[in-house]
Every structure is written in structure tokens, then in C-alpha cells.
Amino acid sequence: MQYLYYVKGVATLDLGPSLVIRGRDVNDIVKTHFPKSIELGFYAFLFAIVVGVPLGMIAALRQNTWVDYSAMFFSNVFHAIPSFLVATLLIYFIALKFGALPTSGWTTWESKILPSIALGFAPMALFARLVRGTMLETLQQDYVRTARAKGLRYRRVVGLHVLRNSLIPVITAAGPLLGFITGSFVIELIFNIPGIGQYYVTAVNARDFSVVMGLTVLLSGIIIIANLVVDILYGVLDPRTRDART
């Protein structure tokens, strides 16, 4: 019966009260801390897209050259290195050695640069590899050769046909990643960001089970919505998927 009451509360967007902090419920905690996590996830995702997609394009268009080898080497390294190590290196070299950026906080735009880069490194490397692989496959398709034979400029063929189809794997990977990067526990702890990830860890240590369950439901909902958006974008990027579903 208690479970049914909780499910009813979730359905009405009532995540229940905190068992540790009296006078506060999970909804208040989400309203206070979740916007910072959303902002961090957005900046990290923007960094991953802006850097990763062009990097994969350049590597594909310069296949088997030093540019391709260098881009794939660094993308593989960045994808293998955990985010907490990337964050530590950025703090040590950029913040401490050169004093260019602050090491913690989430108040000024300078304090948001290092956390966003640290969280976006792994998705950036993944996007670069996906774009490169898909572009190399797409460049060999018959419709690309036909477009070139009709006299279309190479840049137009790449931008209109090749790149558009190459973004489909990126969109596929972006759905689950959005749920991950909007609730990054490690990065928020390292950079002392008062987001939902840091509060999640605090709730686990305090055994505030209602907060833990509420935040878990929230992050799960984000992943579901992200996957739904991915399905919609499929039809925008590739009309063949709309025809197949109809």
C-alpha cells in the first residue's frame, strides 16, 4: 500500500518529504538544485557537440593522414580517461599552475568553464568517433557519387547529404548521455557545484531514502524524455525512418 501511495505521488509530481531535513520536501530540493545541474549538462553537451562533430568530420575528410590519426588518438585517450581525472588535470594545470580560471563554485561564467569541459570530454570523444565512422561509410554510398556526378560542389554534398546522415548515431548516443551529464555526481563534488548530483551523494550518505528515490525517478524521467526526443529527431534527419513507420 505504501508503494501505491508513492506511485500516486510521483504521478502527481509529488516526490514526498525529506526524511532528514525537516520542513523540506523533495520538490523544493529539486527546484533549488536541479537548475544548476541542467545548466552544467547543457554546457557540457554543447562543448561535446561543438568540438566532437567537427573533429570527426575533419578526421573523416582527411582519412589516413596525420590529422586523422591525431584526432582519433586524442579522442580514444579522452574517451578512456575518467571524468574525475580530467577534472583534476584541468584544475592543476589551468587553475593552479596558470591561475586562469577558478577551481570551484558556480556563480560567474569563468567558474563554469572547467566543469563543463571536464564533463564534456568523454561525450566529445565519443561523438568524434561516431561521426568519423559514419561519414566514412556514407561517403561510399551511391547517392553521394550520384550527387558528385551531377556537378554538386563537394562542400554542399558533405554538408547536405553526408553530415546529415552522419549525425544519426550521434543523436542515438545523445539520448542516454543527457541523463548522465545532467546528474554528474563526481564533477559537482570536485568543483563544489550545488547541483542535484552533489545533493544526491549527500542524501545517500545521510540515508535520506525519500530524496534518493525522488532524484532517481527524476533522472530516469529525463532519460525517457531524451530517448523520445531522439525518436522524433530520427524523422527530421532521415525521412526514410518516417516512411518506415508509416
Backbone as a ProteinNet text record, in pm:
[ID]
protein_1_A
[PRIMARY]
MQYLYYVKGVATLDLGPSLVIRGRDVNDIVKTHFPKSIELGFYAFLFAIVVGVPLGMIAALRQNTWVDYSAMFFSNVFHAIPSFLVATLLIYFIALKFGALPTSGWTTWESKILPSIALGFAPMALFARLVRGTMLETLQQDYVRTARAKGLRYRRVVGLHVLRNSLIPVITAAGPLLGFITGSFVIELIFNIPGIGQYYVTAVNARDFSVVMGLTVLLSGIIIIANLVVDILYGVLDPRTRDART
[TERTIARY]
81.8	0	85.9	195.1	284	343.1	375.4	429	326.9	200.4	95.6	79.2	89.9	83.7	200.1	319	435.3	418.4	369.6	347	243.3	138.7	38.9	101.6	190.3	258.4	346.8	418.8	503.5	418.2	304.2	215.4	162.6	149.3	103.1	218.5	340.5	462.3	487	451.2	478.7	576	702.8	807.3	823.9	741.1	743	835.4	831.2	914.4	1052.7	1145.2	1276.9	1269.7	1339	1338.7	1442.8	1535.2	1643.8	1625.2	1598.2	1580.3	1432.6	1398.5	1259.4	1212.5	1090.3	1033	1061.2	1130.4	1159.6	1115.3	1061.7	1027.8	1119.5	1107.7	1197.3	1172.6	1049.7	1020.1	1096.3	1103.1	1178.3	1327.2	1380	1521.6	1549.7	1458.4	1475.5	1471.5	1376.2	1366.1	1490.7	1554.2	1670.7	1797.1	1817.8	1946.1	1945.9	1832.9	1831.9	1865.8	1823.8	1861.8	2013	2091.5	2237.1	2289.5	2231.4	2272.4	2231.2	2113.4	2068.6	2163.3	2202.1	2292.5	2427.7	2480.4	2607.5	2598.3	2490.5	2473.6	2460.6	2392.2	2376.2	2509.9	2589.7	2719.3	2813.1	2810	2894.1	2852.4	2721.9	2672.7	2704	2692.5	2725.8	2873.4	2959.7	3102.9	3129.5	3062	3083.1	3041.4	2930	2881.4	2970.2	3000.1	3075	3216.3	3277.5	3414.2	3415.7	3329.6	3335	3292.6	3183.7	3134.4	3232.7	3282.8	3385.4	3512	3552	3670.5	3650.8	3534	3505.7	3497.2	3441.1	3434	3572.1	3657.6	3793.1	3868.5	3853.3	3921.5	3872.8	3742.6	3689.7	3732	3730.9	3769.1	3918.9	3997.9	4143.5	4184.9	4111.9	4133.5	4276.3	4332.6	4467.1	4576.8	4554.3	4658.1	4691.8	4792.5	4831.4	4718.9	4635.8	4521.6	4424.5	4395	4304.6	4362.2	4487.6	4549.4	4555.1	4589.4	4597.6	4460.3	4358.4	4224.3	4172	4192.4	4144.4	4226.2	4355	4436.3	4386.9	4367.7	4324.4	4180.8	4094.8	3957.5	3953.3	4035.9	4041.3	4095.3	4196.9	4254.4	4152.6	4086.7	3990.4	3868.9	3833.1	3719.6	3754.5	3881.7	3923.5	3949.6	3988.7	4020.6	3891.7	3878.2	3756.1	3744.7	3622.9	3596.4	3663.2	3675.6	3737.8	3885.9	3951.6	4092	4107.1	4017.5	4018.7	3997.7	3903.9	3877.6	3999.5	4066.2	4184.8	4296.2	4318	4422.5	4390.4	4265.2	4227.8	4247.7	4211.6	4230.8	4378.6	4460	4602.1	4672.5	4651.2	4726.9	4667.1	4536.4	4475.7	4448	4395.2	4356.6	4473.1	4551.2	4657.5	4787.7	4830.1	4957	4951.1	4846.1	4836.7	4741.8	4658.1	4565.8	4467.3	4429.2	4342.7	4195.6	4156	4014.1	3998.8	3883.7	3860.6	3845.8	3870.6	3868.2	3734.9	3645.8	3519.2	3413.7	3290.6	3179.2	3100.8	2987.6	2901.2	2828.9	2907.7	2849.6	2879.5	3005.7	3043.6	3063.2	3071.7	3090.4	3228	3327.2	3459.5	3457.2	3376.9	3371.1	3298.2	3227.6	3151.7	3230	3346.3	3420.2	3482.1	3561	3630.1	3534.6	3429.8	3337.5	3271.6	3234.4	3168.9	3263	3388.3	3485.7	3514.7	3533.1	3563.7	3451	3326.7	3213.4	3189.9	3229.4	3203.1	3311.9	3425.8	3537.1	3500.1	3445.5	3413.1	3306	3194	3098.1	3158.4	3245.7	3309.5	3389.5	3468.5	3547.5	3458	3348.7	3255.4	3190	3146.6	3083.4	3181.5	3306.4	3406.2	3424.3	3431.4	3448	3324.6	3206.5	3084.4	3070.3	3098.1	3085.6	3187.1	3308.9	3411.2	3370.1	3331.5	3295.5	3176.9	3074	2955.2	2982.7	3063.9	3095.6	3175.5	3270.6	3347.9	3257.9	3158.3	3064	2971.1	2926.7	2833.1	2900.4	3026.4	3097.6	3108.2	3090.8	3099.2	2963.1	2856.3	2723.3	2701.7	2610.1	2585.4	2526.1	2438.8	2375.5	2475.4	2584.1	2688.6	2764.9	2795.4	2861.9	2771.3	2642	2548.9	2542.4	2539.4	2536.9	2662.6	2775.6	2901.3	2901	2845.5	2842.7	2751	2649.3	2559.6	2621	2735.7	2804.8	2789.1	2731.4	2719.8	2857.3	2873.5	3001.5	3025.3	3152.6	3188.1	3140.4	3153	3108.4	2958.5	2883.1	2737.8	2700.1	2770.7	2742.7	2770.6	2883.8	2920.4	2822.3	2788.9	2701.7	2557.1	2507.9	2365.4	2334.4	2420.7	2392	2472.8	2602.9	2690.2	2675	2689.2	2685.7	2549.7	2444.1	2309.4	2287.8	2329.7	2315.3	2415.4	2528	2629.4	2591.1	2493.8	2452.7	2356.1	2304.4	2207.7	2269.5	2389.1	2449.1	2476.2	2508.4	2531.8	2402.9	2292.6	2163.2	2126.8	2157.6	2128.1	2203.4	2330.7	2412.5	2378.8	2324.5	2298.3	2184.7	2088.6	1974.7	2014	2078.9	2122.2	2224.3	2308.2	2411	2350.4	2237.6	2175	2136.4	2084.3	2052.3	2175.5	2284.6	2408.7	2471.1	2482.3	2556.3	2474.4	2340.1	2262.3	2263.3	2315.1	2324.7	2463.4	2564.1	2702	2737.8	2754.7	2785.2	2930.2	3022.8	3164.9	3207.6	3167.3	3209.8	3155.2	3032.2	2974.5	3044.3	3087.2	3161	3298.8	3368.4	3504.9	3505.4	3412.6	3410.2	3315.8	3262.5	3175.9	3059.2	2988.6	2872.3	2747.4	2666.7	2547	2434.4	2462.3	2362.8	2296.6	2215.2	2139.3	2229.7	2339	2430.5	2499.3	2549.5	2612.6	2511.4	2389.2	2288	2248.9	2254.4	2224	2323.1	2451.7	2554	2532.5	2498.9	2471.6	2353.2	2250.3	2132.5	2165	2251.9	2290.7	2368.2	2461.5	2538.8	2450.9	2348.9	2259.3	2145.5	2140.7	2032.6	1895.5	1890.2	1763	1697.2	1629.1	1583.5	1478.2	1395.2	1292.8	1356.5	1463.1	1533.2	1602.8	1666.6	1735.2	1636.6	1522.9	1422.3	1364.9	1339.2	1283.7	1378.2	1505.4	1603.2	1626.8	1620.3	1634.6	1520	1398.7	1282.7	1297.1	1347.6	1364	1463.2	1579.7	1680.5	1633.2	1558.4	1502.8	1404.3	1324.1	1231	1302.1	1415.3	1491.6	1541.8	1590.5	1640.1	1525.7	1408.5	1293.9	1255.7	1249.4	1214.4	1321.3	1448.9	1557	1547.2	1516.1	1500.8	1380.9	1276.1	1160.7	1198.1	1274.7	1321.1	1410.4	1492.4	1578.4	1494.4	1386.4	1299.6	1238.7	1203.9	1148	1253.3	1375.4	1482.1	1521.7	1500.4	1527.1	1451.7	1323.4	1241.9	1282.9	1339.5	1384.4	1511.7	1604.3	1732.3	1722.6	1641.7	1633	1486.3	1434.6	1293.5	1258.5	1355.9	1326.8	1268.7	1308	1252	1104.5	1063.2	920.5	841.2	894.6	825.4	814.1	920.8	919.8	815.6	794.6	698.9	555.9	536.5	400.8	367.7
-120.5	0	126.5	122.6	237.8	265.9	157.6	173.4	239.1	199.4	259	407.6	444.8	586.4	663.8	599.8	668.4	684.3	579.5	587.6	695.1	703.4	808	946.1	961.7	1089.4	1124.7	1026.9	1051.3	1092.5	1026.9	1060.1	1202.6	1254.2	1391.7	1488	1443	1524.2	1562.3	1474.8	1493.4	1383.8	1420.8	1323.5	1298.3	1358.1	1327.4	1416.1	1403.8	1486.7	1425.5	1508.5	1459.9	1397.2	1284.2	1216.2	1271.7	1352.7	1406.3	1555.2	1629.8	1774.9	1804	1841.4	1867.6	1998.9	1995.4	2115.8	2131.5	2035.5	2043.2	1913.7	1926.5	1807.2	1797.6	1686.7	1661.6	1762.4	1806.2	1904.9	2034.9	2080.2	2202.5	2184.1	2066.4	2039	2039.2	1979.6	1976.6	2117.7	2199.3	2336	2417.7	2390.1	2468	2424.3	2293.6	2242.8	2194.5	2153.2	2092.2	2189.5	2317.1	2407.8	2418.3	2409.8	2416.8	2292.3	2176.7	2054.3	2057.8	2110.8	2124.4	2216	2325.4	2420.2	2356.7	2284.5	2215.5	2112.7	2034.1	1935	1997.9	2111	2178.8	2228.4	2292.7	2343.2	2228.7	2119.2	2004.4	1942.6	1929.8	1873.5	1966	2096	2191.6	2182.5	2171.5	2155	2026.7	1917.3	1789.5	1796.6	1864.5	1874.8	1967.9	2085.2	2187.2	2140.2	2063.9	2016.6	1878	1787.4	1649.5	1630.3	1693.6	1675	1729.7	1852.8	1896.7	1812	1765.3	1680.8	1551	1489.6	1368.5	1395	1509	1544.5	1561.2	1634.5	1657.3	1525.6	1438.9	1310.3	1226.1	1229.5	1151.1	1207.3	1339	1401.2	1395.8	1373	1358.2	1216.9	1120.7	981.8	937.2	861.5	802.9	907.5	1025.5	1126.9	1150.6	1233.4	1261	1331.6	1406.2	1471.1	1366.2	1268.4	1160.7	1081.8	1043.3	965.1	1043.2	1171.6	1253.5	1271.1	1299.2	1319.6	1192.9	1078.4	953.8	912.8	944.1	912.1	990.5	1120.3	1202.1	1168.9	1136.2	1100.6	969.1	873.4	746.8	767.5	853	880.5	950.2	1052.5	1127.3	1042	949.1	862.5	761.3	724.7	625.5	686.9	813.9	878.3	911.4	874.1	907.2	1056.6	1100.8	1244.5	1305.3	1228.7	1286.8	1314	1231.9	1256.7	1377.2	1389.4	1507.7	1634.1	1628.4	1744.4	1779.1	1677.2	1701.5	1765	1715.1	1771.7	1915.6	1942.2	2079.2	2174.9	2131.1	2215.4	2241.4	2137.6	2152	2243.3	2218.6	2293.3	2431	2438	2564.4	2656	2598.8	2683.3	2711.7	2609.1	2627.8	2675.9	2612.7	2649.6	2787.4	2810.9	2936.7	3037.2	2991.8	3083.3	3148.5	3077.4	3138	3132.9	3026	3007.3	2960.8	2986.6	2941.2	2789.7	2735	2590.5	2537.2	2622.1	2573.5	2681.9	2641	2736	2729.9	2798.6	2805.5	2939.4	3045.6	3179.4	3263.2	3273.4	3351.8	3259.6	3319.8	3238.1	3173.1	3236.5	3174.1	3043.9	3039	2918.4	2803.6	2829.9	2726.9	2661.1	2715.4	2664.8	2528.5	2518.5	2392.8	2276.3	2292.9	2179.7	2134.8	2229.4	2193.4	2116.3	2160.6	2090.6	1951.7	1943	1813.8	1713.7	1758.8	1669.4	1638.4	1729.1	1709.5	1639.4	1609.4	1547.4	1409.3	1322.5	1185.9	1184.3	1257.3	1262.3	1322	1421	1479.6	1375.6	1295.5	1191.4	1087.4	1051.1	954	1007.5	1133.2	1192.8	1199.9	1231.9	1239.2	1103.6	998.6	864.7	821.7	852.4	814.6	888.4	1018.7	1097.6	1050.8	1024.6	978.5	846.4	749.1	619.2	625	701.8	710.4	788.7	893.5	971.2	887.8	808.8	724.1	624.3	572.7	479.9	551.2	670.5	744.6	794	830.5	879.7	774.6	648	540.3	504.2	572	537.7	586	519.8	551.7	690.7	732.4	863	977.2	954.6	1056.5	1064.3	950.2	950.1	1013.2	986.2	1044.3	1196	1243.1	1387.9	1454.5	1390	1444.1	1440.6	1333.3	1321.4	1425.3	1470.3	1573.7	1712.6	1724.2	1852.3	1932.9	1873.9	1946.6	1967.2	2082.4	2110.9	2015.9	1988.2	1889.8	1935.5	2064.4	2113.9	2096.8	2116.8	2101.6	1954.8	1866.6	1723.3	1679.6	1726.5	1688.5	1747.6	1874.5	1940	1896.5	1871.6	1842.3	1693.8	1609.3	1465.8	1386.3	1405.7	1320.4	1353.1	1480.3	1518.4	1490.3	1513.9	1493.7	1347.9	1255.9	1114.3	1071	1139.4	1103	1144.1	1233.1	1277.9	1181.7	1083.3	990.3	910.6	851.4	783.2	877	1002.5	1099.7	1124.1	1139.5	1159	1036.5	917.6	795.2	791.2	827.1	824.8	940.1	1047.9	1166.5	1145.3	1058.3	1037.3	991.5	874.9	832.7	926.1	990.2	1078.2	1200.5	1247.8	1364.9	1337.9	1218.7	1182.9	1170.4	1125.9	1108.6	1242.7	1331.8	1455	1555.3	1542.5	1635.3	1595.2	1479.1	1437.9	1389.3	1463.4	1421.1	1440.7	1330	1337.3	1377.9	1317.1	1336.4	1479.9	1530.9	1665.3	1770.1	1754.3	1851.6	1847.5	1730.3	1720.7	1783	1755.8	1806.9	1959.2	2015.7	2161	2231.5	2157.5	2215.5	2293	2225.4	2284.7	2240.2	2331.4	2293.3	2242.3	2136.5	2079	1956.9	1892.2	1777.5	1656.5	1647.6	1536	1538.1	1654.4	1666.7	1640.2	1688.3	1664.9	1518.1	1449.9	1307	1230.1	1261.7	1195.6	1226.2	1351.7	1389	1311.3	1293.3	1218.6	1071.1	1014.3	874.6	858.6	948.9	941.2	961.2	1045.6	1071.6	971.5	878.1	778.2	843.4	948.8	1016.5	947.2	836.3	748.5	813.1	897.9	962.1	1054.5	1124.1	1210.1	1125.8	1016.6	929.5	873	825.1	769.7	876.8	994.5	1101.7	1146.6	1162.2	1204.6	1094.8	969.4	859.3	859	879.6	888.3	1006.2	1117.8	1237	1213	1156.8	1131.6	1025.5	927.3	827	890.6	983.1	1053.2	1135.1	1193.8	1271.6	1182.3	1063.7	971.4	927.1	901.4	861.7	973.1	1095.7	1208.6	1229.3	1214.1	1230.4	1126.8	1003.2	899.9	927.1	985.4	1023.3	1132.5	1230	1335.7	1278.5	1178.2	1112.9	1049.5	980.6	918.8	1023.1	1138.8	1245.7	1301.2	1317.7	1371.4	1275.7	1144.7	1049.3	1087	1117	1151.8	1282.4	1374.7	1502.3	1483.5	1404.8	1386	1287.5	1184.3	1080.8	1054.7	1108.9	1087.8	940.8	857.4	714.7	649.7	699.3	642.4	677.1	794.9	829.6	739	711.9	625.1	483.6	437.2	300.7	285.1	389.8	379.6	391.6	460	472.4	356.5
0	0	0	74	77.9	-59.4	-131.8	-267	-358.9	-345.1	-427.5	-398.4	-271.6	-236.6	-300	-301.2	-358.9	-509.8	-576.6	-721.1	-752.3	-671.2	-690	-673.4	-575	-556.6	-674.1	-729	-845.7	-965.3	-981.4	-1093	-1082.5	-961.2	-940.7	-914.6	-946.6	-930.7	-785.6	-695	-552.9	-510	-491.4	-461.5	-312.1	-230.6	-89.1	-8	124.6	212.3	233.6	276.7	315.3	454	470.1	599	695	645.1	726.8	752.3	647.7	660.1	685.4	804	838.7	777	730.9	672.5	524.8	463.7	320	254	134.7	57.8	-63.5	-133.2	-247	-358.3	-374.8	-479.6	-456.6	-331.4	-300.7	-330.6	-297	-323	-472.8	-549.8	-695.4	-752.4	-706.8	-757.3	-725.5	-613.2	-571.8	-643.5	-656.3	-703.6	-848.2	-898.5	-1031.8	-1144.6	-1140.3	-1249.6	-1272.1	-1167.1	-1184	-1255.6	-1224.2	-1293.5	-1440.3	-1467.5	-1606.2	-1683.5	-1620.6	-1686.1	-1712.3	-1613.6	-1632.1	-1744.1	-1745.1	-1850.7	-1987.5	-1996.6	-2125.6	-2178	-2091.4	-2136.2	-2175.8	-2099.9	-2132.5	-2265.7	-2286.2	-2411.7	-2528.9	-2507.9	-2613.4	-2649.8	-2548.8	-2575.1	-2653.4	-2616.5	-2684.2	-2830.7	-2858.8	-2996.2	-3078.4	-3023.2	-3098	-3130.9	-3040.9	-3064	-3128.1	-3082.1	-3128	-3272.2	-3314.1	-3450.8	-3554	-3542	-3639.3	-3636.3	-3517.7	-3509.6	-3587.3	-3574	-3650.2	-3799.8	-3838.6	-3980.1	-4040.6	-3969.3	-4020.7	-4032.9	-3934.1	-3938.7	-4056.5	-4085.1	-4196.6	-4331.8	-4343	-4470.2	-4494.6	-4391.3	-4403.6	-4363.8	-4414.6	-4376	-4405.5	-4310.7	-4323	-4338.3	-4281.3	-4274.4	-4127.8	-4105	-3966.7	-3890.8	-3963.1	-3898.5	-3846.1	-3928.3	-3888.2	-3771.4	-3781.4	-3674.5	-3543.2	-3552.7	-3430.6	-3366.5	-3448.4	-3395.3	-3328.1	-3390.6	-3332.1	-3209.8	-3210.5	-3092.7	-2971.2	-2987.9	-2875.2	-2834.7	-2930.1	-2895.2	-2817.5	-2855.9	-2781.5	-2640.6	-2627.9	-2496.3	-2407.3	-2459.6	-2380.3	-2344	-2431.5	-2400.9	-2293	-2283.4	-2184.8	-2047	-2044.4	-1917	-1843.1	-1716.5	-1640.3	-1616.6	-1595.6	-1583.6	-1461.2	-1352.1	-1233.1	-1256	-1339.3	-1370.3	-1461.6	-1558.5	-1645.3	-1562.6	-1469	-1383.4	-1298.8	-1246.3	-1163.5	-1244.9	-1366.1	-1451.7	-1492	-1522.8	-1559.2	-1442.3	-1323.1	-1205.7	-1181	-1194.1	-1163.3	-1262.9	-1391.3	-1492	-1520.9	-1540.1	-1582	-1463.4	-1355.7	-1242.2	-1148.6	-1112.6	-1013.9	-1077.6	-1184.6	-1247.7	-1311.9	-1389.7	-1464.1	-1398.6	-1305.5	-1238.6	-1331	-1439.6	-1540.4	-1500.7	-1431.4	-1400.3	-1256.7	-1194.3	-1055.9	-1049.4	-931.3	-912.4	-862.7	-819.4	-764.4	-776.9	-747.9	-750	-879.8	-878.3	-996.2	-995.5	-992.4	-983.4	-1107.7	-1145.2	-1261.9	-1382.4	-1502.1	-1622.1	-1624.1	-1556.9	-1551.5	-1472.5	-1366.4	-1284.2	-1353.3	-1462.6	-1531.4	-1645.1	-1678.7	-1794.8	-1765.8	-1660.1	-1630.5	-1603.9	-1522.9	-1504	-1633.5	-1718.6	-1844.2	-1935.7	-1941.7	-2026.3	-1969.9	-1838.2	-1776.8	-1799.2	-1788.5	-1807.8	-1955.2	-2043.9	-2185.9	-2262.4	-2198.1	-2269.9	-2323.6	-2240	-2283.4	-2392.7	-2378	-2490.3	-2616.3	-2602.3	-2719.5	-2796.8	-2725.6	-2790.4	-2856.5	-2789.5	-2846.3	-2972.5	-2971.1	-3088.7	-3205.3	-3177.9	-3284.3	-3351.8	-3273.2	-3330.3	-3409.2	-3357.4	-3427.7	-3560.3	-3559.6	-3681.8	-3785.5	-3743.3	-3838.1	-3903	-3822.1	-3876.7	-3971.4	-3933.4	-4017.4	-4145	-4136.7	-4256.1	-4355.7	-4308	-4399.1	-4470.1	-4399.9	-4462.2	-4559.4	-4521.9	-4606.5	-4733.9	-4724.3	-4843	-4952.6	-4917.1	-5016.2	-5075.6	-5032.9	-5081.1	-5224.3	-5293.6	-5435	-5452.3	-5358.6	-5377.6	-5363.4	-5287.9	-5278.6	-5410.3	-5469.5	-5600	-5706	-5697.9	-5794.6	-5781	-5656.5	-5634.5	-5687.3	-5668.8	-5721.9	-5874.6	-5932.2	-6078.8	-6141.7	-6067.3	-6119.9	-6115	-6055.1	-6052.8	-5925.5	-5819.9	-5694.1	-5632.5	-5571.2	-5507.1	-5389.7	-5366.8	-5263.8	-5126.4	-5097.6	-4967.1	-4949.3	-5056.7	-5047.2	-5027.5	-5095.8	-5080	-4936.5	-4883.2	-4746.3	-4646.3	-4661.9	-4564.9	-4573.7	-4696.2	-4714.4	-4700.7	-4752	-4755.1	-4653.4	-4655.4	-4573.7	-4425.9	-4389.5	-4248.7	-4186.6	-4260.6	-4205.9	-4165.7	-4249.6	-4215.4	-4110.3	-4101.6	-4003.6	-3862.2	-3849	-3716.3	-3648.4	-3722.2	-3662.7	-3548	-3561.5	-3444.6	-3327.7	-3357.3	-3250.3	-3173.2	-3245.3	-3180.1	-3096.3	-3148.5	-3074.2	-2941.5	-2945.7	-2823.8	-2730.9	-2785.7	-2703.7	-2605.6	-2638.5	-2550.4	-2411.2	-2397.6	-2263.2	-2200	-2282.9	-2228.2	-2161	-2210	-2149.3	-2004.9	-1979.5	-1841.3	-1755.5	-1816.3	-1740	-1703.1	-1801.3	-1775.7	-1695.8	-1693	-1611	-1464.3	-1432.7	-1292.9	-1259.2	-1301.1	-1278.5	-1131.4	-1062.2	-919.9	-896.5	-971.6	-946.4	-976	-1091.6	-1132.3	-1035.6	-992.1	-899.8	-764.1	-722.4	-596.7	-609.2	-718.2	-735	-741.7	-819	-838	-740.3	-643	-540.3	-602.9	-692.5	-758.5	-682.9	-637.2	-559.2	-648.3	-721.6	-810.7	-750.5	-832.1	-784.1	-763.3	-838.1	-821.9	-687.1	-648.4	-518.3	-406.8	-422.8	-319.5	-315.1	-428.2	-431.7	-345.1	-358.9	-277.9	-130.1	-99.6	39.1	96.3	14.7	59.9	82.2	-1.7	16.9	147.5	173.2	298.1	421.2	409.2	522	530	434.5	429.3	422.3	342	316.9	197.4	224	117.9	28.8	83.4	0.9	-102.9	-64	-159.3	-265.3	-223.6	-319.4	-420.6	-374	-465.3	-556.3	-501.8	-583.1	-692.4	-659	-759.4	-862.6	-820	-915.4	-1015.7	-966.1	-1055.5	-1150.2	-1101	-1183.8	-1296.2	-1263.8	-1366.3	-1465.1	-1417.3	-1508.4	-1605.7	-1555.8	-1642.9	-1749.5	-1712.7	-1810.7	-1923.4	-1888	-1989.9	-2081.5	-2025	-2106.7	-2204.5	-2154.1	-2240.9	-2347.9	-2310.4	-2407.8	-2518.5	-2483.5	-2585.2	-2675.4	-2619.2	-2700.9	-2800.6	-2754.8	-2845	-2953.6	-2918.6	-3017	-3127.3	-3090.8	-3191.3	-3283.8	-3229.2	-3312.4	-3407.7	-3358.4	-3442.9	-3552.9	-3531.6	-3638.7	-3766.1	-3748	-3863.1	-3927.5	-3849.1	-3904.3	-3986.5	-3935	-4003.3	-4119.8	-4105.3	-4207.6	-4239.3	-4349.6	-4383.5	-4405.4	-4434	-4455.8	-4331.2	-4211.8	-4089.2	-4073.9	-4124.2	-4119.8	-4213.3	-4330	-4424.7	-4371.4	-4300.6	-4248.3	-4138.4	-4060.7	-3951.6	-3998.1	-4111.1	-4164.5	-4255.4
[MASK]
++++++++++++++++++++++++++++++++++++++++++++++++++++++++++++++++++++++++++++++++++++++++++++++++++++++++++++++++++++++++++++++++++++++++++++++++++++++++++++++++++++++++++++++++++++++++++++++++++++++++++++++++++++++++++++++++++++++++++++++++++++++

